[in-house]
Amino acid sequence: MPSDEQVLRRLKLRDLHTLKVIADWGSMAKAAAHLAMSQPAVSRAIAEMEHSIGEQLLDRSPVGVQLTPYGEILLKRALVVFDELNQGLQEIEFLADPAVGEVRIGSTEPMTALVATIIQRISSRFPKIVFHVAVHDTLMLHRRLRERDDDLAISRMSNSDQEDDMQTEILFHDPLVVIAGKHNPLTRRRHLSLKDLLDEPWILGTHQGFLGPFIDEAFRSVGLETPKARVVSASTYLRNNLLLAGPFLAILPEAMLRYPKPHPSLRALPIELPTTRRPIGLIALKHRTMSPLANLVRSVARDVAKSMPVAR
C-alpha cells in the first residue's frame, strides 16, 4: 500500500467531490450528468482514487453503486475538509464585506418564533445576509449538524439531550402552556386545572411529536391520562387558525407567545405545568469551526433571550 504522503499527494479535492456526488445519487451515470462530466471520466476518477488508496471505495451492481466501508470512511473525512474550506471562504467573504453572506439555522417548529426574532434583528443591520432555515425535530437537527447541513440549531432540550459530539448553550428555560384563541371563553377564567379541560377539543401534533412526552408528563403528574386529540396535525397554520376561530386548545412552548413580541391573538390559560419546564438552547457540532455569521447568530440569540418579553 502507498505511504500516507504518497496518497495525500495523489488525492484531489475534485475527485473527493465526485465521490460525494456518486454517493448522493447512487449512480455513476446520474453523478456524471450532475457534474457535467462523461461517465468514463467519473469512473476513471474513482479508479484512480481506489488505486491510490489500495482499497475499493464503491460496490457496483446492475441497479447502481454504494459506498464500501472504506468509501464511507473516506467520504466522512472528506466532508470535514469541504466544510472547513467552505468556512474559510465564508470568513474571507466576511472580511471583505461583513454585511453579506449566508448562514444555515436548524430549528424545531415551535422555536421558529425565536429564530424569526433573531433574523429580524440581524436583517435590520445587515439586509444582504441570506438565512437558510430548516425546520425538523431535534433528532433530525442533530443529524443535519453532523452532516454539516446546518451551522447551528435552536431547540427545546430534554434532560438527556446532551450528546458527546454536540455542544449546547442554554438561552433560557421555558415551560409548556395551554394555549387558546383570545376569544375563547376559557381565557376569562381566573382558575383552571387540566382536569377542567379533559373534554375540550384538543389539537396535538402527529404522534404528539417531540413535545409528546412532555405533554404526557404534564397530565400524568396530576393523575390524568392525556386526552384524545380532536385534531392531529403538524401544521402550524392549521393549528393557529383553529385556535383563533373555535374552541380548540393546544399545549405548546410559552416562548411561542413571546416572540417576536407578545402574540396578538393567542393566550395562555392560567394553568401551571411545572414538569414541562425545559431549557431552550443553541446546539452546534463540537470541534467545528463556526463562521463569523454563525457566531453573529449566537450573539444575537443571547441578546434576544435576555430581552424576552413577558407573555402574560
C-alpha positions as CSV (number, residue, x, y, z in Angstrom):
1,M,0.0,0.0,0.0
2,P,1.4,3.5,-0.8
3,S,2.6,5.7,2.0
4,D,0.3,8.2,3.6
5,E,2.3,11.0,2.0
6,Q,2.0,9.5,-1.5
7,V,-1.8,9.0,-1.1
8,L,-2.2,12.6,0.0
9,R,-0.2,13.9,-3.0
10,R,-2.5,11.9,-5.4
11,L,-5.9,12.6,-3.9
12,K,-7.6,15.6,-5.4
13,L,-10.5,17.6,-3.9
14,R,-12.3,17.4,-7.3
15,D,-12.2,13.6,-7.1
16,L,-13.4,13.6,-3.5
17,H,-16.3,15.8,-4.6
18,T,-17.0,13.3,-7.4
19,L,-17.2,10.5,-4.8
20,K,-19.7,12.5,-2.7
21,V,-21.9,13.2,-5.7
22,I,-21.9,9.5,-6.6
23,A,-22.8,8.6,-3.1
24,D,-25.7,11.2,-3.2
25,W,-27.1,9.9,-6.5
26,G,-26.3,6.2,-6.1
27,S,-25.4,6.0,-9.8
28,M,-22.3,6.7,-11.9
29,A,-24.5,7.9,-14.8
30,K,-26.6,10.3,-12.7
31,A,-23.5,11.6,-11.0
32,A,-21.8,12.2,-14.4
33,A,-24.9,14.1,-15.6
34,H,-24.9,16.2,-12.4
35,L,-21.2,17.0,-12.7
36,A,-21.4,17.7,-16.5
37,M,-18.8,15.0,-17.0
38,S,-18.7,11.9,-19.1
39,Q,-19.3,8.6,-17.3
40,P,-15.9,7.2,-18.3
41,A,-14.3,10.3,-16.7
42,V,-16.2,9.7,-13.5
43,S,-15.3,6.0,-13.5
44,R,-11.6,6.9,-14.1
45,A,-11.6,9.4,-11.2
46,I,-12.9,6.7,-8.8
47,A,-10.5,4.1,-10.2
48,E,-7.5,6.4,-9.7
49,M,-8.6,7.0,-6.1
50,E,-9.0,3.3,-5.4
51,H,-5.6,2.6,-6.9
52,S,-4.0,5.4,-4.7
53,I,-5.6,4.2,-1.5
54,G,-5.3,0.5,-2.3
55,E,-8.9,-0.3,-1.4
56,Q,-12.3,-0.5,-3.2
57,L,-14.4,2.6,-2.5
58,L,-17.6,1.6,-4.3
59,D,-19.7,-1.6,-4.7
60,R,-21.0,-1.7,-8.2
61,S,-24.2,-3.6,-9.2
62,P,-26.7,-3.5,-12.1
63,V,-29.0,-1.3,-10.1
64,G,-26.4,1.3,-9.0
65,V,-23.5,1.9,-6.7
66,Q,-23.0,2.4,-3.0
67,L,-20.1,3.1,-0.7
68,T,-18.0,0.4,0.8
69,P,-16.9,0.7,4.4
70,Y,-13.6,2.2,3.0
71,G,-15.6,4.7,0.9
72,E,-17.7,5.7,3.9
73,I,-14.7,6.4,6.0
74,L,-13.0,8.5,3.2
75,L,-16.2,10.4,2.5
76,K,-16.9,11.1,6.2
77,R,-13.4,12.7,6.5
78,A,-13.7,14.5,3.1
79,L,-16.9,16.2,4.3
80,V,-15.0,17.7,7.2
81,V,-12.4,19.0,4.7
82,F,-15.1,20.5,2.4
83,D,-16.8,22.1,5.4
84,E,-13.6,23.7,6.7
85,L,-12.7,25.1,3.3
86,N,-16.2,26.5,2.9
87,Q,-16.0,28.1,6.4
88,G,-12.6,29.6,5.3
89,L,-14.2,31.1,2.2
90,Q,-17.0,32.5,4.3
91,E,-14.5,34.1,6.6
92,I,-12.7,35.7,3.7
93,E,-16.0,36.9,2.3
94,F,-17.0,38.3,5.7
95,L,-13.7,40.2,6.0
96,A,-14.2,41.6,2.5
97,D,-17.8,42.7,3.3
98,P,-19.3,41.9,6.8
99,A,-22.7,42.8,5.5
100,V,-23.1,39.8,3.1
101,G,-23.1,36.0,3.3
102,E,-25.2,33.1,4.1
103,V,-26.0,31.2,7.4
104,R,-27.9,28.0,7.9
105,I,-30.0,27.6,11.0
106,G,-31.9,24.5,12.1
107,S,-35.0,24.8,14.4
108,T,-37.9,22.9,15.8
109,E,-41.3,24.2,14.6
110,P,-42.1,26.0,17.9
111,M,-38.7,27.7,18.1
112,T,-39.1,29.3,14.7
113,A,-40.7,32.2,16.5
114,L,-37.4,32.8,18.3
115,V,-35.5,32.3,15.0
116,A,-37.7,34.9,13.3
117,T,-36.8,37.4,16.0
118,I,-33.1,36.7,15.5
119,I,-33.4,37.1,11.8
120,Q,-35.3,40.4,12.1
121,R,-32.7,41.9,14.4
122,I,-29.8,40.8,12.1
123,S,-31.6,41.8,8.9
124,S,-32.2,45.3,10.2
125,R,-28.5,45.8,10.4
126,F,-27.3,43.6,7.5
127,P,-30.0,43.4,4.9
128,K,-27.9,41.4,2.4
129,I,-27.4,38.4,4.6
130,V,-29.3,35.3,3.4
131,F,-30.7,32.9,6.0
132,H,-31.5,29.2,5.3
133,V,-33.8,27.8,8.0
134,A,-34.5,24.1,8.2
135,V,-37.4,23.0,10.4
136,H,-37.2,19.5,11.8
137,D,-37.5,17.5,15.1
138,T,-34.4,17.6,17.4
139,L,-33.2,14.2,16.2
140,M,-33.1,15.3,12.6
141,L,-31.5,18.6,13.7
142,H,-28.6,16.7,15.2
143,R,-28.2,14.6,12.1
144,R,-28.1,17.8,9.9
145,L,-25.5,19.3,12.2
146,R,-23.3,16.1,12.0
147,E,-23.6,16.2,8.2
148,R,-22.8,19.9,8.2
149,D,-26.0,20.9,6.5
150,D,-26.7,23.5,9.2
151,D,-24.3,25.8,11.1
152,L,-26.2,25.6,14.4
153,A,-29.7,24.7,15.7
154,I,-32.1,26.2,18.2
155,S,-34.3,23.6,20.0
156,R,-36.0,22.7,23.2
157,M,-33.9,20.2,25.0
158,S,-34.7,17.2,27.3
159,N,-32.8,16.4,30.4
160,S,-30.8,13.7,28.5
161,D,-30.3,15.7,25.3
162,Q,-26.6,16.3,25.6
163,E,-24.7,14.1,23.2
164,D,-20.9,13.7,23.2
165,D,-20.3,15.3,19.8
166,M,-22.7,18.3,20.4
167,Q,-22.1,21.5,22.4
168,T,-25.0,23.2,23.9
169,E,-25.6,26.7,25.3
170,I,-28.8,27.3,27.3
171,L,-30.5,30.5,26.4
172,F,-33.4,30.3,28.8
173,H,-35.8,27.9,30.4
174,D,-39.3,27.6,29.0
175,P,-42.5,25.7,30.2
176,L,-45.3,24.4,28.0
177,V,-48.6,26.3,28.4
178,V,-52.2,25.6,27.4
179,I,-53.0,27.9,24.5
180,A,-56.4,29.2,23.3
181,G,-57.6,31.8,20.9
182,K,-58.1,35.2,22.6
183,H,-61.9,35.0,22.1
184,N,-62.2,31.6,23.8
185,P,-64.4,31.9,26.9
186,L,-61.8,30.0,28.9
187,T,-59.4,32.9,28.7
188,R,-61.7,34.8,31.0
189,R,-61.5,32.2,33.7
190,R,-59.1,33.0,36.5
191,H,-58.8,29.5,37.9
192,L,-58.4,26.4,35.8
193,S,-56.9,22.9,36.0
194,L,-56.1,20.3,33.4
195,K,-59.0,18.2,34.8
196,D,-61.4,21.0,33.8
197,L,-60.2,20.7,30.2
198,L,-60.3,17.0,29.6
199,D,-63.4,17.2,27.4
200,E,-62.3,20.2,25.4
201,P,-61.3,19.8,21.8
202,W,-57.5,19.4,21.7
203,I,-55.1,19.9,18.8
204,L,-52.0,17.7,19.1
205,G,-49.1,17.1,16.7
206,T,-48.7,14.0,14.6
207,H,-48.0,11.2,17.1
208,Q,-47.6,14.1,19.5
209,G,-44.1,14.7,18.0
210,F,-41.2,15.8,20.1
211,L,-43.4,17.5,22.7
212,G,-45.5,14.4,23.2
213,P,-43.6,13.0,26.2
214,F,-43.7,16.4,27.9
215,I,-47.4,16.7,27.4
216,D,-48.0,13.2,28.7
217,E,-45.8,14.0,31.7
218,A,-47.9,17.2,32.5
219,F,-51.2,15.2,32.7
220,R,-49.6,12.2,34.4
221,S,-48.1,14.4,37.1
222,V,-51.7,15.3,38.2
223,G,-53.0,11.8,37.9
224,L,-54.7,12.2,34.5
225,E,-54.4,10.5,31.1
226,T,-53.6,12.6,28.1
227,P,-56.9,13.4,26.4
228,K,-57.6,12.1,22.9
229,A,-57.0,14.7,20.3
230,R,-59.8,16.1,18.2
231,V,-57.3,17.2,15.6
232,V,-54.0,15.6,14.9
233,S,-51.7,17.7,12.6
234,A,-48.2,19.1,12.5
235,S,-49.4,22.1,10.6
236,T,-48.8,25.4,12.5
237,Y,-51.0,27.3,10.1
238,L,-53.9,24.9,10.6
239,R,-53.5,24.8,14.4
240,N,-53.4,28.6,14.8
241,N,-56.4,29.1,12.6
242,L,-58.4,26.5,14.6
243,L,-57.3,28.2,17.9
244,L,-58.4,31.6,16.6
245,A,-61.7,30.5,15.1
246,G,-63.0,28.0,17.6
247,P,-63.0,26.4,21.0
248,F,-59.8,24.4,20.4
249,L,-56.9,24.1,22.8
250,A,-53.2,23.2,22.3
251,I,-50.2,22.7,24.5
252,L,-47.1,24.5,23.2
253,P,-43.9,26.2,24.4
254,E,-44.7,29.6,26.1
255,A,-41.9,31.1,24.0
256,M,-44.2,31.0,21.0
257,L,-46.3,33.7,22.7
258,R,-43.3,35.9,23.4
259,Y,-41.5,36.1,20.1
260,P,-41.1,38.2,18.1
261,K,-43.4,40.1,20.5
262,P,-46.4,39.1,22.7
263,H,-48.8,37.2,20.4
264,P,-51.8,39.4,19.5
265,S,-54.4,36.6,19.0
266,L,-53.4,33.7,21.3
267,R,-53.5,33.5,25.0
268,A,-52.0,31.1,27.7
269,L,-54.7,29.8,30.1
270,P,-53.9,30.2,33.8
271,I,-52.6,26.7,34.3
272,E,-49.1,25.9,35.6
273,L,-47.3,23.0,34.0
274,P,-44.1,22.9,36.1
275,T,-42.9,19.5,35.0
276,T,-42.6,20.7,31.4
277,R,-40.1,23.5,32.1
278,R,-37.0,22.7,29.9
279,P,-34.0,24.6,28.5
280,I,-34.1,26.3,25.1
281,G,-30.7,26.2,23.7
282,L,-28.2,26.7,20.9
283,I,-26.8,23.4,19.6
284,A,-23.7,23.1,17.4
285,L,-21.2,20.4,16.4
286,K,-18.2,20.2,18.7
287,H,-14.8,21.0,17.2
288,R,-16.3,22.6,14.2
289,T,-15.1,26.0,13.2
290,M,-18.0,28.4,13.3
291,S,-18.3,31.0,10.6
292,P,-18.5,34.7,11.5
293,L,-22.2,34.8,10.6
294,A,-23.0,31.8,12.8
295,N,-21.2,33.5,15.7
296,L,-23.3,36.6,14.9
297,V,-26.5,34.5,15.2
298,R,-25.2,33.1,18.5
299,S,-24.6,36.6,19.8
300,V,-28.0,38.0,18.8
301,A,-29.7,34.9,20.2
302,R,-28.2,35.6,23.6
303,D,-29.4,39.3,23.4
304,V,-32.9,38.2,22.3
305,A,-33.1,35.8,25.2
306,K,-32.1,38.4,27.7
307,S,-34.8,40.9,26.4
308,M,-37.5,38.3,26.3
309,P,-41.0,40.0,26.6
310,V,-43.5,38.8,29.1
311,A,-46.3,36.8,27.5
312,R,-48.8,37.1,30.3
